[in-house]
Amino acid sequence: MRAVRQRWGGVRASMVRRARTLRREAGMATAEYAIGTVAAASIASVLLWILKSDWVRELVADLIRKALGLG
């Protein structure tokens, strides 16, 4: 019976350590998601700004005209 208690004590201690580690890292994942979201929004805004520029519109229009054989 003593061997079972010792073994269970080791398993229990391991589980407690793992739970504490997970709790410490929980905020880190949230911060990483926040940084990733801000970075994605920043890249999207830069791409939107580029795509709204006149020279890109003309380039796309020329490509479409050439593809359709209109120009």
FENPE-V190494 format. One record per residue. SS is DSSP state (A for helix, B for strand, O for the rest). Layout:
ss = {SS,SS}
//
This chain:
ss = {O,A,A,A,A,A,A,A,A,A,A,A,A,A,A,A,A,A,A,A,A,A,A,A,A,A,A,A,A,A,A,A,A,A,A,A,A,A,A,A,A,A,A,A,A,A,A,A,A,A,A,O,O,A,A,A,A,A,A,A,A,A,A,A,A,A,A,A,O,O,O}
//
